[in-house]
């Protein structure tokens, strides 16, 4: 009489995922010798894993560091963040957009609507002209 060995992967998963599964594995191997059905073995192993996981939800709970902090720790952290003014180190007038972002916007504008560059150039010239006029008026008020 030949004996068929049960699936080693199924037994390894059972041992790894179900605590204290040595007795259960022995019973499954013994029953497998009589039934010779891998489908039955996998069904039993998956059922044992599902039952083991459903009975221990508290053991898998992740550690929440906020629970270990004093009650005002989050508020103190928020206040520290409010004390410091953010510094723009990108050399860009737009907050959060660096040189690469501006280059990407310029490329997109060139590809999608090249005529918009004339509008952009006109608005830059109008801004410079407005700045010169405001400086001249401010100097005339001082003098």
C-alpha positions in Angstrom: 0.0 0.0 0.0 1.4 3.4 -1.0 0.9 6.4 1.2 0.5 9.9 -0.1 2.0 12.8 1.8 -0.1 15.8 2.5 0.7 19.2 1.1 3.7 20.6 2.9 2.7 24.1 2.0 -0.7 23.7 3.7 0.8 22.3 6.8 3.5 25.1 6.9 0.7 27.7 6.6 -1.2 26.0 9.4 1.8 26.0 11.6 2.7 29.6 10.8 -0.7 31.2 11.0 -2.5 29.2 13.7 -1.1 29.2 17.2 -0.6 25.8 18.9 -1.6 23.9 15.8 0.6 20.8 16.4 -2.3 18.6 17.6 -4.6 19.9 14.8 -1.9 19.2 12.2 -1.5 15.6 13.5 -5.2 15.0 13.3 -5.4 16.4 9.7 -2.5 14.2 8.6 -4.1 11.1 10.1 -7.4 11.9 8.5 -5.7 12.7 5.2 -4.2 9.2 5.1 -7.8 7.8 5.0 -9.4 10.4 2.6 -6.5 11.1 0.3 -8.0 14.4 -0.9 -5.8 17.5 -1.1 -8.9 19.6 -1.6 -10.3 18.4 1.7 -6.9 19.1 3.4 -6.7 22.7 2.0 -10.4 23.3 3.0 -9.7 22.3 6.6 -6.4 24.3 6.8 -8.0 27.5 5.4 -11.0 27.0 7.8 -8.6 26.6 10.7 -6.8 29.8 9.7 -10.0 31.8 9.3 -11.3 30.6 12.7 -8.0 31.4 14.4 -7.9 34.9 13.0 -11.5 35.6 13.8 -11.0 34.7 17.5 -8.0 36.9 18.1 -8.6 40.4 16.7 -7.1 42.0 19.8 -3.7 40.3 19.3 -3.3 41.9 15.8 -4.1 45.4 16.9 -1.3 47.8 15.8 0.4 49.9 18.4 -0.9 53.5 18.4 1.7 55.8 19.7 -0.9 58.6 20.2 -2.5 56.5 23.0 0.8 56.5 24.9 1.3 60.3 24.7 0.1 62.8 27.3 -3.4 64.2 26.4 -2.0 67.5 25.3 0.9 66.3 23.2 -0.9 66.8 19.9 -1.9 70.3 20.8 1.7 71.1 21.8 3.0 69.7 18.6 0.6 71.8 16.6 1.5 75.0 18.5 5.3 74.4 17.8 4.5 74.1 14.1 2.6 77.4 14.2 5.5 79.3 15.8 7.8 79.0 12.8 7.1 80.7 9.5 7.7 78.5 6.5 10.7 79.5 4.4 10.5 79.4 0.6 13.8 77.9 -0.5 12.8 77.2 -4.1 13.6 80.8 -5.3 10.1 80.8 -6.8 7.4 83.4 -6.0 4.8 80.6 -5.9 4.7 78.7 -2.6 5.2 75.0 -3.1 6.3 75.2 -6.8 10.1 74.9 -7.5 12.1 75.5 -10.6 11.2 72.1 -12.1 7.5 72.8 -11.5 7.8 76.2 -13.2 9.7 74.6 -16.1 7.0 72.0 -16.5 4.3 74.6 -16.5 6.2 76.6 -19.1 6.5 73.5 -21.3 2.9 72.7 -20.9 1.9 76.2 -21.8 4.1 76.1 -24.9 2.7 72.8 -26.1 -1.0 73.6 -25.4 -1.3 77.2 -26.2 1.8 79.0 -27.5 -0.1 82.3 -28.1 -0.6 82.6 -24.3 3.1 83.6 -24.1 2.1 87.0 -25.6 -0.5 87.4 -22.9 2.1 86.4 -20.3 4.7 88.9 -21.7 2.1 91.7 -21.8 1.1 91.1 -18.2 4.8 91.1 -17.1 5.3 94.4 -18.9 2.2 95.9 -17.4 3.4 94.8 -13.9 6.8 96.4 -14.4 5.1 99.6 -15.7 2.7 99.6 -12.7 5.7 99.1 -10.3 7.6 102.0 -11.9 4.6 104.3 -11.7 3.9 103.4 -8.0 7.6 104.0 -7.1 7.5 107.4 -8.9 4.3 108.4 -7.1 5.7 107.3 -3.8 8.8 109.4 -4.3 6.8 112.4 -5.3 4.9 112.1 -2.0 8.1 111.9 0.0 9.8 114.8 -1.8 
